C-alpha cells in the first residue's frame, strides 16, 4: 500500500515537471510577498462560491490591457480551470496541441482538439494580510467549454476553477510559476455572505492574518491526515455541495440525538422542509456569537481528541419565516458508500481551512472565527 502511494507521488511530480519545464519560474513582486491571494464571493441564490481572475490580453492598440474577467466557481475536487470561450478574444492565447508533451502531462484534464490552451493570468501577491501587487502567470493552462455547461452555475459566472492535486490545478500552477517554497499548500476562508466583505484563497505557506486584527490564525490549527483514495466510507469536503450529506445510518443517528438535545433546550419542532428532515420554530431558539443557541455537533476525525466542532451558525439554515432547519441532508443508504460524509460549504464557512497536499497530505482547520468576534467576510487592504 505504501509503495503504491509513493509511486503515485513520483508520477505526479514528474508530470508537473513535464508541464512546466519550458517556462522559467519568476519571483513574486514586490519583495516580501509570501504567496498569491484571490477573493471568494458567495452567490446567495445558488449557494456557490466563486473567485475572480483576469485572463488574456487585448488586441491591437489594447495589447497590454487584460481582456477577460473570469468569475469561476471554486471546486476543491476540480482538476483544472475551464472557461466558456464564446466571447474570449486574446492575442496571447495559445492552443495546446493534442498529443504534445503538455497535453499528455495534463491527461484527464480536458485536453481535446481546439479546447485546451494557455494564456496569461493576472493575480495579486500577498503577505497574508494585505493584497499587494499584480503578478502575471504567462502560460496558465485551461480548457474552453461550451455555454450549456454553465447551466446550474451561479449567475454571472463563466466557468470553474479546480484546486485538486493535479498538475493543471490553480495551486500547482501558481506555486511553480513563482517558485513558492511550499508548492502544495493553500488555504480557504469561506465567507457566509458578501455584505461585510469577501473571503480568501491563499496560495502560500502562511502566515494568514485575521482582519481587522493582526492575529495569525494559522498558528493554532487542528490537523488531520488527508487520504488520496480512502476507498469505502470516507469523508470528503466539497465546496460545490451547499450542505453536508450523510449516509442514512449516520443521518438518522445525528437527527435522533439532536432531537433529544433540542428538547432539553425547549426548541419547538415544526414540519420539516425539504431537503431537510429536522426543523424548528426560530421563536424558541436564542442567539449567541456563534449563531443560534443549538446543540453543537462534533465531527470526530482520526481519534476522539481530534474533532471539528460545528456551532449553530454552521449547523442551522433559515428556510422561511420563523422556521430553521438542521442543515444536514440524508444521502441515501447504499450498502457500500464511496463516501459516507460529504462536508458541504455551509459547514465550512467562517473557519480557516489549510490544505497541504504534499508527500504527507493533511488538513488544518481553526475553531469557528465567530468565537473571536471575526468572520471570513472582510476587506483586505490594497
N, C-alpha and C positions, 0 to 999 in steps of 0.2 A: 504493500500500500504506500509506504513512504517513498520507495524508489520511483514508483509511477508518478507521484506528486512532484518530486524534484525534476523528473524528466519533463513534465508539463511546464514547469517554470523555465527550464532551459530552452525549450522550444519557443516559449513566449518571448524571452529575451532576444533570441535570435531573430524572430520576426520583427520586433521593434527595430533592431539594428538594420535589417534589410530595408525597412521602410524609410528610415531617417538618415542613413549613412551619407547620402548625397548632399545633405544640407548641413552646413556648419552651425552649431549652436551659438547663440549670441547672448551676452549678459543682459539682464534686466536693467532698465534705466528708470530712475536715477540710482546711483549707488545707495545701498541701504535697503533697497526693496527686497522683500523676502519671498514674494510669490505674486500670483495673479488673483484678482478679485473680479467676480461677476455678480450682478444683483439677482435676487429672487423675488418675483411677484406672484401673488395668488389671484387666480380668477375665481371669484365667489359664486359664479354660476356653474361652471364645470368642475370646480374644486380641484383644478390642476395648477401646478406650479410651473412657472416658465422664467427663462432668463433672456437677456438681450445681448447680442453681439453684432459687430459691424463686419460685413463681408464684402470683399471685392474692391475694385477701384473704378473710377469713372472712365469715360472715353473722350477723345478729342481734347477740348480745352479744359475738361474736368478730370484729367487723368489722375490727379492726386486727391480727388475727393472720393470718400467712401460711398459706394453706390447703394448697397442694400442693408437695411436694418432688419436683422433676423430675430424674431421673437420665437423662442424654441422651448417646447415642453421638456421638462427635465425628467429623464428616465434613468434610474440607478442601474437598471439591467441593460440599457441600450448600448450597442456595440460601437456606434458611430453617429455622426451628425447627418441627418437628411433634411433636405430643404425643397420646398416647391419652387421650381425654377421657371415657372411660366413667365415671370416678369424679371428674371435675372439677366442682367446685361453688364458684364465686367470685362474690361480689357485684359486684366491679369489672370483670368480663369484659364486653366489648362486641363484638358481631359487626361485621364489615366487610362492607357491602352490596356484592354483585357489581354491577359497572357504575359504582361510585363512583370518584372520583379516586384514592383509596388503592389500590383493587383494581386499577385499570388500571396504576398505577405499579408494582405488585407482580406484573404479569403473568408467568406462568411459574413462580410461587412458590406454587401451590396454592390460588388464590382460587376457591373453589367455594361453592355455596349451602350455608349452615349449617355451613361448615367452616373459614372464615377469620375470625379475630377478633384482638382485642388485649386485653392485661391488664397488670397491674402485675408487674414482675420485680424482685426484690431481689438486688443484687450487692454486692461488697465492694471498697472502694478500696484502693490500694496505693501505696507509694513505691518499688516494685521490690525491697524487702527484706522488709517486713512486710505482713500483711493488716490493714487499719486499721479501717474503719468501714462499716456498711451504708448503701448508697445505693439509691434506687428509680428505675427507669425506668417512667414512668407508663403508657405506651401501647406495650408491646412486641408486635409482630405475630407470630402463629403460626397454624399450621393444625392442626385436630383430625383425628385419623386413627383408622381402625378398628383394633380389637385384633389382627386377623390380621396386620397389618403388623409386629407385634412379634416374629413368628416369625423365628428366626435371630439376634435381638439378645440381648445378654448378659442373664442372669437378673437381675431387679431393676431393669432399665432400662425406661423407658416412653416413649421417643421418640428423636429425633435432633436435633442442632443443627448448622447449617451455618456454615462460615467462608469461603465463597466471596465473590467480589467482586460482590455484589448488594445492592440497597437494603434487602432484608429479612434479611440475614445478621447474625449476632451482632456482629462487629466494627463494621460500618457503623452499626447501631442504637445501640450503646453509645457510639461516638465522637460521633455527632451529638446524642445525648441529653444528654451532658455537655460538649459543645463542646470535645472534645480537640483539641490543636493539630495533630496528625498523624492524621487520621481513617482512614487506610488502612493503619495499621501494627499488627501484633500478633505475638506470639512464643509458641512452644510449647517446653516442657521435658517431653518424653515419658518417663515412668518405665518401667523394666523390671520393677518389681514394686511392691507396696504395703507390703512388710514394714518398710521403714525410712522410710516417708513417702509423700507424694504428689507428682505433677508439677504443672505450672503452665500456665495460659493467661494471658498478659499482653496486655491491650488498651491499648497506650500506645507511646510512643517510647523507652522505657527511662528510665534505666539498669536493667539486670537484674542483680541480685546473686546470686552463688553462695553457697549455705549449706554448712557453717556459717561459712565465712569471709565477708568483705565484698567479695570480688573482683568487679569489674564485668566479666563475661564478654563483654558486648556491645561492648566496646572493641576486640576483636580477632577480628572475624568475616571470613570469606572471603565474597565476594558473587558472584552470577551473575545475569544477566537472567532475568526470568520472561516468557514469551511467552503472550499471551492465547489465540492459536489457532495452534500451530506447524504444523498440517497433518499430514503423514505423518512417521513416525519420530521423534516427540518423546519426551520423558521427563517423567513426572509423578509427584507424590507422593500417596499415598493412605493415610490413617490407618486406613481400614476394610479394607485388604488386609494380612493378617498378615505376609507375606513378599514380597520383591521378585520380580517376574515379568519374565522376559526373552524377547525374540523368540528362536526356536530357534537361529538363526545366532549370536547373541550368547551364549546359554546354553552351546552346545557349545564355543565358544572359551574361555569362562570356565572351564568344568569341566576341559577339556583342560589348560589352563595350571595350574590349581590342583592337578591330579593330579601334574604334573611337579614343582611346588614342594613339594608334600606329601611326595613320595618322598625329596627331599633332607633332609627333617626326620624321615624314617623313620616317618611316620604310616601305620599299617596300614589298608588298605582292607577294608571288610566289605560284606555285601549291602545294597543300597540299601533305604530305607524310604520309601514314597510319602507326600507328593508329591515327595520329594527324590531326586536322582539320584547324589549323591556322599556316601558315608557312611564313617565311620572308627571304629576302636576308641578309646575315650576313654583306655584304658590306655597308649596310645602318644603321648599329647598332654599336654604340660606346661601349666602355668597362669602367667599374668602379670597385672599390674594392669589390663590392657586385655582380660582374658578369656583364652581359650585361645591357646596359642602356635602359631598357624597363619599361613600366608602372608597378608599384608594385601592387601586389594582396593582399587584406586583407581578411582573413578568420575570420569573426566575430563570436564570441562564445556566452557566455550566456548573454552578453549585449554589446551595441555599443562600450563601452570603453575598452572591452577586446577582443583583436584580435591578430591573428598570421600574421605577415607581411612577404610576400614572395617576395624576390628580384629576379633579373634576373638569378643568378647562380642556383636558385632552380625552376624557372618557365620555363626556356628555355632549349631545348635539341638540340644538333647538330646532324642532321640526315645524312648529306652528305656535301660535299664541298660547301661552300658558302650558305648553307641552314640551318636555325634554325627554330624550331617549338615550339609552346606553349605546354609544357609538361603536358597537361591535356587531359583525354580521355572521350568520350561520353559513358556512361554506360547503355544507354537504357532508355525507357520511361514507365516502369511499373507503373500501377495506384497506387499501394501501396508498394513502395520500402522499404525493411527492412532497408537499409542504403542508404541515398541519396548522401553521400560524403564518399569516401574511400581515405584517405590520404596515398599516396604511398611513397616509400623510397626516391625517388629523392627530394621530397619536405621536407623531414626530415633531409637531410644531412647538417652538419655544424651548427646544433642547439644542445644545451643541452636539453634533454628531461628527466624529472624526474617523475617516476610513483609511486604513493602512493596508494596501493590497500587495505588499512586498513578499519576501520569502516566508514570513510568518504573519499571515493576514490577521488583522484584528479590528474590532470596532471599539472606539472610545465614545462614551456619552456622558453628558453632565446631568446634574439634577435639573429639574424644571427651573428655567430662568425667572419664572414668576416668583419663586421663593426669594429672589434677590431684588424684587420690585423692578425687574427688567423684562425684556422680551426679545424676540428675533426681528422685530419691526423697528427699524431705526434708520437714520440717515448718516452714512459715512461722510467724513469730511473730504471734500475735493480740493 
